[in-house]
């Protein structure tokens, strides 16, 4: 019997610590989707890449939402994939060693591949 393919969403985060609510929303939706057994990729671009820098996400809090650290840790523990825009981190002098252990720096081709494989794509 052929294996049934799972649904997949890609969520682009474009807001960093300057906007805690919008920075948190990709992980709120991502966690909900993972609970529903949907494959989830969060791709951080622009100022959002700062969130993946060690020592940053622990200090981001949005009113009415769990701390960003809790959201990201849960997302990763549930098997979510966290991709980081390589040109965006290079522009900000962030090296791979400065990122969270499970953050994966990628270039545009990987982002395009993830989009083409996804059932849905969202942007915050």
PyMOL commands that set and color helices and strands:
alter all, ss='L'
color gray80, all
select helices_A, chain A and resi 20-35+46-52+57-59+68-77+86-91+96-98+108-117
alter helices_A, ss='H'
color red, helices_A
select strands_A, chain A and resi 8-13+39-44+81-85+103-106+120-123
alter strands_A, ss='S'
color yellow, strands_A
deselect
rebuild
show_as cartoon
